[in-house]
């Protein structure tokens, strides 16, 4: 990526030669050009929120910014890109959305996330650190910035306008108003599950901002909960756990199960842990933020439950699902099982047969299928 401060070589994480998606887009480049053209001073506390693969933090590394992200993969990509650029360790502070925010922000740069709730939570958490002279610039592709996005900036920080579009990207320009009366932060959000969803019927779910379907049980998970395997699995992984409702259901049905909740989202793993604890579940559980099952010992798992995403930000891709499936096969013991729910049209049965040599249809409805694959060797 060419920036006003020179060229930076960027990669996504994990690096995959088959993945032809770029680690930056026109909105990253637009924001950086704006900072240079407007002569925005970068000598104070620079905070970068939602930097997807570290493009902004890497380009601005000489100004020692703080990056805040919900994504483990984005954080790892940032580490890789900073090292590749020769940036000394510690020059860029890497925080997660679960860490306490900086106490002062002089320049706030926001890569607009897909989740409006996550944006709301982060702006509310950072607002006390913003002052009248803080420069606030958001960025995103035109299709990512809506009237509700602008209203959120205006409601939490102050008067907001947008730039002209360039290469289908747009900037959000906000003037902080310290006297603005901000709303209370509604996150995390809790609700009671409906009846008819097995052991978690009527139980509490806790959702931090940005977690998929944070205000209701999505229909795919509802269907999965109605068709989970019975007790006696042993060591179970809720892979891509989201708010942890699936793993919690397993633990409630079988207190002897050892459940590992894994997600690449810091918000999701925090939600899963909160959901598990809110229901006083007996037994043993572990909560881990990471890249799928990387770091899990081969052959150490009896059952993997998975509802893989098929989007990476705005891009539709099966790369994440494929990594999840291959990671599950490696982690499963011989005879161990991978249970997957997905939309019918995604054709996961083909991938599972190619990888495991088998795929069984457990349940289906007009929209979803639950599939079972067994590791044979």
LUMFI-515740 format. One record per residue (C-alpha): x, y, z; residue in one letter. Coordinates in steps of 0.1 Angstrom, whole numbers, padded with zeros to 4 digits, always signed. Each point is the difference from the previous one (the first is absolute). Example, Ala and Ser with C-alpha at 12.3 -4.5 7.8 and 13.67 -1.06 7.14 Angstrom:
<sites>
+0123-0045+0078A+0014+0034-0007S
</sites>
This chain:
<sites>
+0000+0000+0000X+0013+0034-0010X-0004+0026+0028X+0012+0036+0005X+0027-0015+0022X+0012-0025-0025X-0009-0035-0011X-0009-0028+0025X-0003-0037-0008X-0031-0014+0016X-0014-0035+0005X-0031-0015+0016X+0003-0026+0027X+0004-0029-0002X+0019+0003-0033X-0014-0022-0026X+0012+0000-0037X-0035-0010-0011X-0015+0031+0017X+0001+0028-0026X-0018+0026+0022X+0021+0031+0007X+0009+0011+0035X-0011+0035-0006X-0026+0019-0021X-0007+0034-0015X-0015+0013+0033X+0033-0006+0018X+0019+0018-0027X-0025+0029+0000X+0003+0006+0037X+0038+0000-0001X+0000+0025-0029X-0024+0022+0019X+0022+0001+0030X+0030+0011-0021X-0019+0025-0022X-0017+0017+0030X+0032+0000+0020X-0016-0017+0030X+0025+0001+0028X+0009-0035+0011X+0023+0009+0029X-0026-0007+0027X-0019-0032+0010X-0011-0017-0033X-0026-0027+0004X-0010-0023-0029X-0032-0020+0005X-0011-0029-0022X+0032-0002-0021X-0008-0032-0019X+0034-0013-0009X+0023+0026+0015X+0002+0022-0031X-0006+0033+0020X+0022-0009+0030X+0029-0011-0022X-0002+0031-0022X-0001+0022+0031X+0025-0020+0021X+0025+0029+0002X-0027+0019+0020X-0003-0028+0025X-0038-0005-0002X-0022-0022+0021X-0020-0026-0019X-0033-0013+0014X-0015-0031-0016X-0026-0027+0007X+0018-0025-0023X+0028-0023+0010X+0008-0005-0037X+0002+0037-0006X+0023+0004+0030X+0023-0028-0012X+0000+0015-0035X+0011+0033+0015X+0029-0016+0018X+0011-0017-0032X-0003+0032-0020X+0018+0021+0026X+0029-0025+0002X+0002-0001-0038X+0002+0038-0001X+0029-0001+0026X-0020+0017+0027X+0015-0005+0034X-0021-0021+0025X-0022+0022+0022X+0000+0030-0024X-0037-0008-0007X-0021-0009+0030X-0024-0028-0008X-0032+0000+0021X-0032-0021-0003X-0036+0012+0003X+0000-0016+0035X+0030+0021+0012X-0004+0033+0019X+0000+0027-0027X+0027+0028+0000X-0006+0029+0024X+0007+0026-0026X-0005+0001-0038X+0013+0028-0022X-0006-0017-0034X-0027-0026-0003X-0001-0020-0032X-0029-0024-0004X-0003-0027-0026X-0037-0005-0001X-0009-0036+0010X-0028-0021-0014X-0017+0000+0034X-0017+0033+0009X-0002-0013+0036X+0037-0005+0002X+0005+0036-0013X-0024+0013+0026X+0018-0018+0028X+0034+0011-0010X-0010+0037-0005X-0017+0000+0034X+0031-0015+0017X+0024+0025-0017X-0022+0031+0003X+0013+0010+0035X+0036+0001-0014X-0010+0022-0029X+0003+0038+0004X-0010+0031-0020X+0032+0000-0021X+0000-0037-0007X+0000-0007-0038X-0025-0027-0007X+0000-0017-0034X-0019-0031-0010X+0004-0019-0032X-0017-0028-0019X-0013-0010-0034X-0031+0019-0012X-0021-0032+0005X+0011-0002+0036X-0009+0035+0011X-0037+0006+0006X-0021+0028+0015X-0001-0020+0032X+0038+0000+0001X+0002+0038-0002X-0028+0004+0025X+0020-0022+0025X+0031+0022-0003X-0022+0031+0004X-0019-0014+0030X+0031-0011+0019X+0028+0024-0011X-0014+0031-0017X-0009+0016-0034X+0009-0023-0029X+0002+0002-0038X+0013-0021-0028X+0025+0006-0027X-0004-0004-0037X+0004-0036-0012X+0033-0011-0015X+0005-0034-0015X-0032-0011+0017X+0014+0010+0034X-0012+0028+0023X+0012+0018+0031X-0020+0009+0031X+0011+0034+0015X-0011+0006+0035X+0005+0031+0023X-0001-0011+0036X-0023+0019+0024X+0011-0006+0036X-0033+0015+0013X-0020-0027-0019X-0022-0021+0023X+0008-0036-0010X-0023-0030+0005X+0009-0028+0023X+0018-0030-0015X-0026-0027-0005X+0027-0027-0004X+0003-0028+0010X-0036-0010-0006X-0018-0030+0016X-0032-0018-0009X-0018-0033+0009X+0000-0027-0027X-0033-0013-0012X-0014-0034+0008X+0005-0030-0023X+0038+0003-0003X+0011-0029+0022X+0020+0005+0032X+0003+0038-0005X-0037+0006-0002X-0009+0031+0021X+0037+0005+0009X+0019+0033-0001X+0022+0010-0029X+0025+0029+0003X+0012+0018-0031X+0027+0026-0003X-0003+0024-0029X+0009-0013-0034X-0009-0036+0007X-0023-0016-0027X-0037+0004+0007X+0007+0017+0034X-0036+0008+0007X-0017-0033-0009X+0006-0036-0007X+0007-0004-0037X-0019-0027-0018X+0031-0020-0010X+0011-0004+0036X-0035-0008+0011X-0001-0029-0025X+0034-0012+0011X-0010+0000+0036X-0029-0023-0008X+0023-0025-0017X+0032-0002+0022X+0016-0034+0007X-0009-0017+0033X+0021+0000+0032X+0032-0020+0004X+0022+0018-0025X+0029+0007+0023X+0021+0030-0011X-0021+0023-0021X+0009+0032-0020X-0025+0027-0008X+0019+0013-0030X-0009+0035-0010X-0019+0001+0032X-0017+0035-0003X-0019+0005+0032X+0007-0036+0011X-0036-0012+0001X+0008-0032-0019X+0029-0010+0023X-0021+0010+0031X-0028-0023-0012X+0025-0029-0002X+0013+0007+0035X-0035+0002+0014X-0010-0033-0016X+0032-0017+0011X+0019+0014+0031X+0028-0025-0006X+0008+0016-0034X+0031+0022-0003X-0009+0029-0022X+0025+0023-0018X-0016+0032-0014X+0021+0015-0029X-0005+0031-0021X+0022+0025-0017X-0022+0028+0014X+0009+0013+0034X-0036+0012+0004X-0013-0034-0008X+0022-0019+0025X-0009+0025+0027X-0036-0006-0008X+0004-0038+0001X+0016+0002+0034X-0026+0023+0013X-0028-0022-0013X+0015-0031+0015X+0005+0016+0034X-0034+0017+0000X-0016-0035-0001X+0020-0015+0028X+0011-0029-0022X+0017-0029+0018X+0031-0016-0015X+0032+0013-0016X+0002+0026-0027X+0028+0019-0017X-0003+0032-0020X+0026+0008-0027X+0004+0028-0026X+0019-0013-0030X+0002-0011-0035X-0024-0030+0001X+0016-0031+0014X+0036+0011-0004X+0018-0008+0032X-0024-0030+0008X+0020-0032+0002X-0007-0024-0029X-0023-0029+0009X-0011+0015+0033X-0036+0009-0008X-0031-0023-0001X-0026+0024-0015X+0002+0033-0019X-0032+0020-0004X+0002+0027-0027X-0021+0027-0017X+0026+0015-0023X-0003+0036-0014X+0000+0004-0037X+0010+0037+0000X+0033+0016+0007X-0010+0037+0005X-0018+0008-0033X+0015-0029-0020X-0019-0033-0005X+0025-0029+0004X+0002-0036+0011X+0036+0004+0012X-0010+0003+0037X-0023-0031-0001X+0028-0020-0018X+0025+0010+0027X-0025-0010+0027X-0007-0034-0015X+0037-0008-0006X+0008+0011+0035X-0028-0021+0014X+0013-0031-0018X+0035+0005+0014X-0013+0006+0036X-0025-0030+0000X+0010-0034+0012X-0007-0030-0023X-0037-0005+0003X-0005+0036+0011X-0028+0020-0017X-0005+0034-0016X-0036+0013+0000X-0006+0029-0023X-0031+0022-0006X-0002+0021-0031X-0023+0014-0027X-0009-0026-0025X+0014+0019-0030X+0036+0000+0015X+0006-0036-0009X+0020-0009+0032X-0007-0037-0006X+0023+0001-0030X+0028+0015+0020X-0005-0024+0029X+0000-0031-0023X+0032+0013-0017X+0017+0005+0033X-0014-0028+0022X-0011-0025-0026X-0035+0001+0014X-0029+0023+0008X-0033-0009+0015X-0032+0021+0000X-0012+0002+0036X-0029+0024-0005X-0013+0025-0025X-0027+0026-0006X-0007+0022-0031X+0030+0023+0010X+0025-0019+0020X+0018-0033+0003X+0017-0017+0029X+0029-0022-0012X+0021-0025+0018X+0035-0011-0011X+0021-0026+0018X+0038-0002+0001X+0009-0035-0011X+0038-0001+0005X
</sites>
